[in-house]
Amino acid sequence: MGRPKTNDEAVRERLVVCATEMLATRPRESVTVRAVAAAAEASTTAVYSLFGGKDGLIGAVRDRAVAGLFREVSAVRTSVDPLADLYALAVAYRRWGCGHRHLYTVLFGGVQSFDPSGEVGGSDPIGPLLAAIDRALTESVLAGDATSIALSLWAAMHGLVTLELAGALDAATAEAAFRSTMHATLRGWTTPEVFSSLRRSAP
């Protein structure tokens, strides 16, 4: 068992949870310190003492989302098949997004921008994807620009997860669409030799 949370830790947790839900479901300008504090049954003073204000609270939400997604994709084990690893990363991305819909919405709704061409930090969720793409390029499994490949894969993943979270796809359709779309997107970036081999091995 972990140690009991202190009062400040408990208040901090409530504030982050409430801020996450509000940021995901309301216009950002309506998420005020007073509104979050009221929802968390805390004082506005607590927001300033624990986070330094609204920006610090939003930063804490963003940090939680980034850390959660990074843990999920970093847990994917490397295999001998670069394409299988890229697909496994896509599955991990979807699993985290569907399991943390409010954090996902906040992360990709303006609080955190996605920029695979920018500097990648040690705990940036895009890191494992770029590493897997680089490996696939080195092994002549994929061909193209790493940033373009990353954007292509992310566009497919993000679009499908967003549709699923919005309720536009039922569970069976979402599963089938994710599998077929991600495989098709990956195949589109393979080298001619790999593409031909995949076509020959297809049922």
CORDAGI-V196249 format. One record per backbone hydrogen bond with DSSP energy under -0.5 kcal/mol. NH is the residue of the N-H (numbers start at 1). CO is the residue of the C=O. If there is no record, write none. Layout:
BEGIN
{{NH & CO} {NH & CO}}
END
This chain:
BEGIN
{{10 & 6} {11 & 7} {12 & 8} {13 & 9} {14 & 10} {15 & 11} {16 & 12} {17 & 13} {18 & 14} {19 & 15} {20 & 16} {21 & 17} {22 & 18} {23 & 19} {24 & 20} {25 & 21} {26 & 22} {30 & 27} {31 & 28} {32 & 30} {36 & 32} {37 & 33} {38 & 34} {39 & 35} {40 & 36} {41 & 38} {42 & 37} {46 & 43} {47 & 43} {48 & 44} {49 & 45} {50 & 46} {51 & 47} {52 & 47} {52 & 48} {53 & 47} {57 & 53} {58 & 54} {59 & 55} {60 & 56} {61 & 57} {62 & 58} {63 & 59} {64 & 60} {65 & 61} {66 & 62} {67 & 63} {68 & 64} {69 & 65} {70 & 66} {71 & 67} {72 & 68} {73 & 69} {74 & 70} {75 & 71} {76 & 73} {82 & 80} {85 & 81} {86 & 82} {87 & 83} {88 & 84} {89 & 85} {90 & 86} {91 & 87} {92 & 88} {93 & 89} {94 & 90} {95 & 91} {96 & 92} {97 & 93} {98 & 94} {99 & 95} {100 & 96} {104 & 100} {105 & 101} {106 & 102} {107 & 103} {108 & 104} {109 & 106} {111 & 106} {112 & 106} {112 & 107} {115 & 113} {118 & 115} {121 & 119} {124 & 121} {127 & 124} {129 & 125} {130 & 126} {131 & 127} {132 & 128} {133 & 129} {134 & 130} {135 & 131} {136 & 132} {137 & 133} {138 & 134} {139 & 135} {140 & 137} {141 & 136} {142 & 136} {143 & 189} {149 & 145} {150 & 146} {151 & 147} {152 & 148} {153 & 149} {154 & 150} {155 & 151} {156 & 152} {157 & 153} {158 & 154} {159 & 155} {160 & 156} {161 & 157} {162 & 158} {163 & 159} {164 & 160} {165 & 161} {166 & 162} {167 & 164} {168 & 163} {169 & 163} {174 & 170} {175 & 171} {176 & 172} {177 & 173} {178 & 174} {179 & 175} {180 & 176} {181 & 177} {182 & 178} {183 & 179} {184 & 180} {185 & 181} {186 & 182} {187 & 183} {188 & 184} {189 & 185} {189 & 186} {190 & 187} {191 & 141} {195 & 191} {196 & 192} {197 & 193} {198 & 194} {199 & 195} {200 & 196} {201 & 197} {202 & 198}}
END
